[in-house]
Amino acid sequence: MRKQISDLSSPTDAPPTYPRLSEAAWVWARIALLSFGGPAGQIAVMHRILVEEKRWIGDARFLHALNFCMLLPGPEAQQLATYIGWLMHRTWGGLIAGLFFILPGLVTIMVLSWVYVGFGDLGVVAGAFFGLKAAVLAIVLQAVLRLASRALRNRATRLVAAASFAAIFLFGAPFPLIVLGAALIGLLAERAGVAAFAPRNGHGALGPSQVADAATLLGEELGTLPEPARRAALVAGSVALALWLLPVAVLALTLGPGNVFAAIAIFFSKMAVVTFGGAYAVLAYVAQEAVGTYRWLAPGEMLDGLGLAETTPGPLIMVLQFVGFLGAFRQAGWDSALLAGSLGGLLATWVTFAPCFAWIFLGAPFIERLRTNRMLSAALTAVTAAVVGVVLNLAIWFALHVIWSELHRIEAGPLSFEWPVAASFDAVSAALTALALFLVFGLRLGMAPVLAIAAGLGVLWQAIEPFRLIFG
């Protein structure tokens, strides 16, 4: 930025000089490289840089944009970056902001996936992943509590959360069905005048307002969007839809649904339209299908993938790239399994994020109408409550596979769920999990030190285990 303003609280100051697209690109790259810690940390980074430091957008408009993105399926932090980029530089601005937000994680996960399949059996690597599993479990439990504190504000939302947990844990209900059922409950409640799911800000206030909209680059909220800008946004959204759906159709028609690449394209495309509530929510369904139905990876490997995604910049949903990588690596049947895996990972990423650009560009011209639509907001409130139950199921699923090495399935009428074999209890994993929980909830350490400590202890245990077996 070429112009600085000293008084950040005064709405009468002139806004800063409008940056060129090339200048904005460097800022988006910086945000992408700093975007660790899941959506909460990523949104905080964007707020600090875009609102407090650069003053491109004010607090009220930032929160407005965030609430709009909360109405959409997909990673809200990446979509928030795309939307603000669109506000500033229209289609190219949105593409650059959104793509830059993805690229560091995409490259990092790809490299780590190569390391995983090439060196995952080495003692140091295996030990690190052994420790990471415990840390990931603690982080997911923390996410459950944070989400519950925000979403479960009355008895109705708690009932929806409990029902969604029972549906997925005890009956194996698919995640898309749970999302649709919760949305229907919210719509019907709002239509009947029930206040339980009345809309409110998705994330609440971001703290006391420090930067007034009028003193920023974008100023006050836009009124009527110019017709050329509206048409350009709709065209960009339509192109994004085509770039998403056409490759999926081609793969399905030419390779058949039994082919692993067609299966990856179709499965993760379904994920793209139901990913309300963040990565943890959809991971429960991904684990259910990718592990149980497609057999692309084992439960422990699902935890390894989440551990990789937790340690890289960008959206946590990038873990889907790891799942697609392993699926194609093992089932494509190519001479070069590494090439097949790489293409499978890129395909999973493509069909996950292409829809995100479509939702933003198609919805941007109608943001005011969407934000004030009480029916949509009530449906989202109910879906968010259901997501609490789904993420709790994910935490329990992880706990069962971390602390016990063997599970058996209980079938009793419509009930069908996994339960641990008592003799397979892993005391070391349980101790590492207890330590990770203490670090997260007792000492309130951040994600990075918890992951580092757990991985280090896993490596240490791997190093001393041969001596323990010899002398023990």
Secondary structure, DSSP 8 states (H G I E B T S, - for coil): -----S-TT-TTS-------HHHHHHHHHHHHHT--SHHHHHHHHHIIIIIIIS-SS-HHHHHHHHHHHHTSSS-HHHHHHHHHHHHHHHHHHHHHHHHHHHHHHHHHHHHHHHHHHHHTTSHHHHHHHHHHHHHHHHHHHHHHHHHHHHH--SHHHHHHHHHHHHHHHHS---HHHHHHHHHHHHHHHHHTT-GGG----SS---SS--S-GGGSSS-S---S--HHHHHHHHHHHHHHHHHHHHHHHHHHHHH-TTSHHHHHHHHHHHHHTT-TT-HHHHHHHHIIIIIHTS--S-HHHHHHHHHHHHTSSS-GGGHHHHHHHHHHHHHS--S-HHHHHHHHHHHHHHHHHHHHHHHHHHHGGGHHHHHT-HHHHHHHHHHHHHHHHHHHHHHHHHHHHHHBS-EEEEEETTEEEEEE-GGGB-HHHHHHHHHHHIIIIIS---HHHHHHHHHHHHHHHHHHHHHHHHH-
